Amino acid sequence: MEDTTVKLGHGAVMPRLGLGTWPMDDATAARCVADAVEAGYRLFDTAENYGNERGVGQGMRDSGLPREQLFVTTKFNVRWHGRDLVRRACDASAERLGVEYLDLLLIHWPNPEHDRYVDAWQGMIALREEGRLRAIGVSNFKPAHLERLRAETGVVPDVNQVQLSPRITRKLVRAYDAEHGIVTQSWSPLGQGRELLAEPAVTELAAAHGRTPAQVVLRWHLQLGLSAVPKSADPQRVRDNLAVFDFALSDADMARLTALDQGERAAVDSDLVGH
């Protein structure tokens, strides 16, 4: 049976598929997280900027599962980019989530114009060593940002969460991550809007495999060795999105989807955008 989890660089084990929670409010997040646990999800992705950490934490508690069986990822923004500031961000997120530790904390954006993401990274390394964080990572980091972390601290992220789909395949980012043992995790893995899921390549493969378009695209992510956090508040779609470990795409299928790539220009430029 295909492995549904991945071991991260510092030893934590993370589910490969999780539930993204942007742009849910607290009440919606609490309901969706509890329902998703019942459907089989164990990974939940939130962020300070989403404004729903309290709801995600409530949903985790409402699920009835022990804390150690669940994996929660959150992210902090640029105001906490600093060795000591990141400790305050970690404490605040843990308080809002109602947990004693975070499974994975990410720098949400590099914000290179502020030139403080390395300082934040140093603080995260210390927090992981103290046991406050099981894993540490980044989001929206390009190879140049990642290389600076490696060169200046000697520690690479466990996870790099980036915008990634068949339309935005991020070949260079994936190559750097793979070379350095970083798990690439896809946000907006199904694209934005419904355009990707309506592509003939996607709909025709879905029909051929007897699957939904979203299942075909998520299968593409898995077969590339990626993790993904699709977002949905629809109970049936949430269940469907997890049911992707019992079929496979052929090499030709994979190539057909990858050929939809529109290049880096289609991605949000994290040298210019961030918060």
C-alpha positions in Angstrom: 0.0 0.0 0.0 1.3 3.5 -0.8 2.6 5.5 2.1 0.2 8.2 3.1 2.9 10.0 5.3 6.4 11.3 4.8 9.2 11.5 7.3 10.6 15.0 7.6 14.2 16.0 7.9 14.2 16.3 11.7 12.2 13.2 12.3 8.6 14.3 12.5 6.1 12.2 10.4 3.6 14.3 8.4 0.6 13.2 6.4 1.1 13.8 2.7 -2.4 15.2 2.2 -4.1 17.7 4.5 -6.9 20.2 4.6 -6.2 23.8 3.8 -8.4 26.2 5.8 -8.1 29.6 4.0 -10.5 31.6 3.9 -12.6 29.9 6.5 -13.7 31.8 9.6 -13.4 30.2 13.1 -16.9 28.6 13.1 -16.5 27.1 9.6 -12.9 25.9 10.4 -14.1 24.2 13.6 -16.8 22.3 11.8 -14.7 21.4 8.8 -11.7 20.2 10.8 -13.9 18.0 13.0 -15.7 16.6 10.0 -12.4 16.1 8.1 -10.9 14.1 11.0 -13.9 11.8 10.8 -13.2 11.5 7.1 -9.6 10.4 7.7 -7.6 13.7 7.6 -4.8 14.2 10.2 -3.0 17.3 8.7 -4.5 20.8 9.0 -3.0 23.9 7.6 -3.7 27.4 9.0 -1.9 30.7 9.5 -1.9 33.7 11.7 -3.1 35.8 8.8 -6.0 33.4 8.1 -7.6 34.5 11.4 -9.0 31.0 12.1 -6.4 29.3 14.3 -8.9 29.3 17.2 -11.4 27.5 15.0 -8.9 25.0 13.8 -7.9 24.2 17.3 -11.5 23.8 18.4 -12.2 21.4 15.5 -9.2 19.4 16.6 -10.5 19.1 20.1 -14.1 18.4 18.9 -12.8 15.5 16.9 -12.1 13.6 20.0 -8.7 12.3 18.7 -5.7 12.6 21.0 -3.5 15.6 20.1 -0.5 13.4 19.2 -2.5 11.8 16.4 -3.1 15.2 14.6 -0.6 17.4 12.8 -1.2 21.1 12.6 0.8 23.6 10.5 0.6 27.3 11.0 2.5 30.3 9.7 3.6 33.8 10.9 3.9 37.0 9.1 6.7 39.6 8.6 6.1 41.5 11.9 7.7 38.5 13.7 10.7 38.2 11.5 13.4 38.2 14.2 15.2 35.7 16.4 13.3 36.7 19.5 10.2 37.9 17.8 9.5 34.4 16.3 9.2 33.0 19.9 6.3 35.4 20.5 4.7 34.3 17.2 5.0 30.7 18.2 3.5 31.3 21.6 0.6 33.3 20.2 -0.3 30.7 17.6 -0.1 27.9 20.2 -2.4 29.8 22.5 -4.9 30.5 19.8 -4.8 26.9 18.7 -5.0 25.7 22.3 -2.0 23.4 21.9 1.2 22.9 23.9 3.4 22.5 20.8 3.2 23.1 17.0 3.9 20.3 14.6 5.1 22.6 11.9 5.7 26.3 11.9 6.4 28.1 8.6 7.7 31.6 7.7 4.7 32.6 5.6 6.7 34.8 3.1 10.4 35.7 2.8 9.7 39.4 2.4 13.3 39.9 1.2 13.0 43.7 1.3 13.0 43.5 5.1 16.0 41.2 5.1 15.0 39.5 8.4 14.0 36.0 7.3 17.4 34.5 8.3 17.0 36.0 11.8 13.5 34.4 12.0 14.9 31.1 10.9 17.6 31.2 13.6 14.8 31.7 16.2 12.9 28.7 14.7 15.9 26.5 14.9 16.2 27.3 18.7 12.5 26.6 19.2 12.7 23.2 17.5 15.7 22.3 19.7 13.7 23.3 22.8 10.9 21.0 21.7 8.3 23.7 21.1 8.2 22.8 17.4 8.3 19.3 15.9 9.3 20.6 12.5 10.2 24.0 11.0 9.8 25.2 7.4 9.0 28.0 5.1 6.4 29.1 2.6 6.8 30.8 -0.8 10.7 30.5 -0.7 12.6 30.4 -3.9 15.9 28.6 -4.3 17.9 31.8 -3.6 16.0 32.3 -0.3 16.5 28.7 0.7 20.2 28.7 -0.2 20.7 31.7 2.0 19.2 29.9 5.0 21.4 26.9 4.3 24.6 29.0 3.8 24.1 31.2 6.9 22.7 28.6 9.4 23.6 25.2 8.1 20.0 24.1 8.6 17.5 23.6 5.7 13.7 23.6 6.2 11.7 20.4 6.7 9.1 21.7 4.3 8.8 24.4 1.7 5.1 25.2 1.0 4.7 26.9 -2.4 2.0 27.7 -5.0 2.1 24.6 -7.2 -0.2 22.8 -9.7 0.0 21.4 -13.2 -0.3 25.0 -14.4 2.5 26.2 -12.1 4.9 23.2 -11.7 7.8 25.1 -10.0 10.5 22.9 -11.5 13.4 24.8 -10.1 12.0 24.9 -6.6 11.2 21.2 -6.6 14.7 20.4 -7.8 16.3 22.4 -5.1 14.1 21.0 -2.4 14.7 17.4 -3.6 18.5 17.9 -3.7 18.5 19.2 -0.1 15.9 16.8 1.5 13.2 19.4 1.8 9.6 18.2 1.3 7.7 20.4 -1.2 4.2 21.0 -0.2 1.6 22.5 -2.6 -0.8 25.3 -1.8 -3.6 25.9 -4.2 -2.8 22.4 -5.6 -6.0 22.4 -7.6 -5.3 25.9 -9.1 -7.3 29.0 -8.3 -10.9 29.1 -9.4 -12.2 26.2 -11.5 -10.1 26.8 -14.6 -7.6 24.0 -14.1 -10.2 21.4 -13.2 -12.0 22.3 -16.5 -9.0 21.7 -18.7 -9.6 19.0 -21.3 -6.5 17.1 -20.2 -7.9 17.0 -16.7 -11.5 16.2 -17.5 -10.6 13.5 -20.0 -8.2 11.8 -17.6 -10.8 11.9 -14.9 -13.3 10.2 -17.2 -10.8 7.6 -18.2 -10.0 6.7 -14.6 -13.5 7.1 -13.2 -12.4 9.9 -10.9 -13.1 13.5 -10.2 -10.9 16.1 -11.9 -9.6 17.1 -8.4 -8.7 13.5 -7.6 -6.7 13.3 -10.9 -4.8 16.5 -10.1 -4.1 15.5 -6.5 -2.8 12.2 -7.8 -0.4 14.1 -10.0 1.0 15.8 -6.9 1.5 12.6 -5.1 3.2 10.9 -7.9 5.7 13.8 -8.1 6.5 13.1 -4.5 4.8 16.2 -3.2 2.6 16.9 -0.2 -0.6 19.0 -0.8 -3.1 20.9 1.3 -6.3 21.4 -0.9 -8.9 23.6 0.6 -12.6 22.9 0.7 -15.5 23.4 3.0 -17.7 21.0 1.0 -18.0 17.7 2.9 -18.1 15.5 -0.2 -15.2 17.2 -1.9 -13.2 17.0 1.4 -13.8 13.2 1.4 -13.1 12.8 -2.4 -9.8 14.8 -2.1 -8.4 12.2 0.3 -9.5 9.2 -1.8 -6.5 9.3 -4.1 -4.2 6.6 -2.8 -5.9 3.7 -4.6 -5.2 4.5 -8.3 -2.3 5.6 -10.4 -1.6 7.8 -13.4 0.5 6.5 -16.3 3.7 8.2 -17.3 1.8 9.5 -20.3 -1.0 10.8 -18.0 1.6 12.6 -15.9 3.3 14.2 -18.9 0.0 15.4 -20.2 -0.8 17.2 -17.0 2.7 18.6 -16.6 2.4 20.0 -20.1 -0.2 22.5 -18.8 2.6 24.4 -17.1 2.6 28.1 -17.7 6.0 28.8 -16.1 7.1 30.8 -13.2 5.4 33.9 -14.5 2.1 32.4 -13.5 3.1 32.1 -9.9 2.9 34.9 -7.2 6.4 36.4 -7.1 7.6 36.2 -3.5 10.3 38.7 -4.1 7.6 41.3 -4.7 4.6 40.0 -2.7 4.4 39.1 1.0 2.9 39.8 4.4 
